[in-house]
Amino acid sequence: MMSVELWTWILVGVSFAVYIYIGYYNRVRDTKGFYVAGQGVPAVANGAATAADWMSGASFISMAGLISFMGYDGTVYLLGWTGGYVLLATLLAPYLRKFNKYTVPDFVGDRYYSQTARIVAAICAIFVSFTYVAGQMRGVGVVFSRFLEINVTWGVIIGMVIVAFFSVLGGMKGITYTQVAQFCVLIMAYLIPAFALSFALTGIFVPQFALNFTDIVPRLDLIQQDLGLSMYSTGTRPMIDVFCITLALMAGTAGLPHVIVRFYTVKSVRAARYSAGFALLFIALLYTTAPALAVFAKLNLIETLNGAQTTSITAGSSLDWAYKWQQTGLLTLDDKNGDGVLTMAGAAAANEIMIDRDIIVLSTPEVAGLSGFVIALVAAGGLAAALSTASGLLLVISSSIAHDVYYRWWNPEATEEKRLRVGRLTILVAIIFAGYLGINPPGFVGEVVAFAFGLACASFFPVIFMGIFDKRANDKGAIAGMVVGITFTAVMILLMRSPQLLGTQAPIINDVFGISAQGIGVIGMILNFIVSFVVSRATDAPPDYIQDMVEGVRIPMGSTSAAAAHD
C-alpha cells in the first residue's frame, strides 16, 4: 500500500504538470490576451475559473475550520462570502462588462474621467490584492509543510515557481484555463471526503442531508458542553459585529478586483450573466457542503484526541497523523497535569490540545482513517484553491501597475511588446513579495482574507456602485471617498490587530461600538459613500458625455439603440 506522502507527490506532481502545460499551451503575445484572455472565454469555462478564483485557500482550507471552531458565529463567513457573490453577479457584473474595460482602475479612471482617480484605484487594488495573497501563500505553505514534509519556506517557493510559470507566460488566458483545471481538482478534493465522512458518521451519504436530518449537531452541542466549551449552535458575538462582518464580506466580494476582472474575459454582456450563473452553481457545491464538513471535522477531532494517551502519539501508531501535524507546529499537545491523558477544555489553563484552524479540512481525512489517495487528493485540492486565487491576484497587481499606472498614465506611447514585458516583470516582482508574505503571514488564512475583503468593501464597492447608479458622482467625490474609506479601514485594522501587526502586548483598540477588525470595513464603506456623495454634490457635475454613458450602460439591452450599442 502506498504511503500518504507518495500519493501526495504523485497527485500534486501530476496536477502541477497539468497546470504548467495549460499555461504553456495558452501563452499569449498581446496585452488583450494577457489581461482579459482576448475576451473569448466561454461562459461555462469562465464560470469554473471564476469559482476557482473566488474559492480561495480561505474557502477550501480555512472556512470549515473557522466554522468548526466558532460554531454559529462562523456562519458569518459562509453568509458573507456567498451573499457577496450573488450581490456582485446580479447588481454589478453585467453593467461592468458593458463598460468593456480591462481592469477596475481602468473603469474608475474612464468613468470618473480622471488619471488621479485611476492611480488611487490602482493603489487600492494593489493594497487589497497583496493583503489577500498573503493568506493564499500561507495556505500553500501549510499544505506543503505537512504532506510533503518539507520546510514551509520551501513549500512557498515551490508554489511561487508554479504560479510564476503559467502567470508570466499565459497571463489571464493561461490563468483562466489553469483555473478551470484547478476547480475540478479542488471540488473533487472537497466533496469526496465530505461524502465519505457523512456516510461514516451518520449513515447518510449526502452531507447536506446528514446535517439537517440527523442529530449530529445536538450530539456535538452536548459534547462541547461536557468539555466546558460553548454550545456549537449558539452564537457569542454581538449582533452588530455579526451584521458588520457579513456585510463587509458581501460588499468586499462585490468589490474584489480579481473577481470583477473575470467578467471582462467573456465575449458579451449575456455571456457575463451566464458565466455568473455557472460560477454560482459551482460555488454552491462547496459552500453548501462546508457547514456539514465543519461539524464532521469537529466531532471527529474531539472524539479522537480528547482522552487519548500521550504515549499513543507516535510515528506509525493509530494517531500517526497527530504526530506528523505536531512536527509542523500547527497542532500542539501539552499534557499540563502530567496524567498521560490529553484533555480538551474550555478553560485555557486546562486545555491540553491546541489546533490551528487552518488544518481542520486538511487533517480531517486522516483523522477519519480515509485512504492515502483521498488524503493526498485533499492536499492537491488545497494547493489548487490557494494557487488559483494567488494567480488571479498577482495578475491584478500586474495590471494595476503595468496597464493602469505605466501605460495609461506614465508612458501612453509604449508599444504592445514593451507593455507586455512590463506586465510580466511586474508579476515576477509581485510573486517574490507575495512569497515573503506567505513565509511571514500576519495571521491565519481566513482572518487575513477577511481583512482584504474589508479593504475592498471600504474602497471599491462604493466607487463602483455609484459609478453605475449615480450619474452625478464625479471625479473629486470618487477620489475623496476611496482615500477616506481605505485609509480609515487600514488604520483601524492596524490598531485592532496591533499585537500581530505591530508587536504590541495588547490591541491598541479592541473594537468600535462592538465591531471587530473583520467588520470595520463597513464603517469605512459608509464613510466612503458619505464623502463621495457630499463632495460630488458640492463640486461640478460630470461632463454630459459621462452622464450619457452611465445612462446608456444602465438601460436594459434592446430598450434603445444606444444601449444595444454597448453589447
Secondary structure, DSSP 8 states (H G I E B T S, - for coil): ---HHHHHHHHHHHHHHHHHHHHHHT--SSHHHHHHGGG---HHHHHHHHHHHHS-HIIIIIIHHHHHHHGGGGHHHHHHHHHHHHHIIIIIHHHHHHHT-SSHHHHHHHHTT-HHHHHHHHHHHHHHHHHHHHHHHHHHHHHHHHHS---HHHHHHHHHHHHHHHHHHHHHHHHHHHHHHHHHHHHHHHHHHHHHHHHHHHS-SSHHHHHHHSSHHHHHHHHHHHTT---TTS--S-HHHHHHHHHHHHHHHTT-HHHHGGGGSSSSHHHHHHHHHHHHHHHHHHHTTHHHHHHHHHHHHHHHHTT-BGGG-STTSTTHHHHHHHHHTSEEE--TT-SSB----SSTTT--EEE-GGGHHHHHHHHTT--HHHHHHHHHHHHHHHHHHHHHHHHHHHHIIIIIIIIIII-TT--HHHHHHHHHHHHHHHHHHHHHHHHS-SS-HHHHHHHHHHHHHHHHHHHHHHHHH-TT--HHHHHHHHHHHHHHHHHHHHHHTHHHHT--SS-S---BTTB-TTTTHHHHHHHHHHHHHHHHHHS----HHHHHHHHHHHS-TTSSHHHHHT-
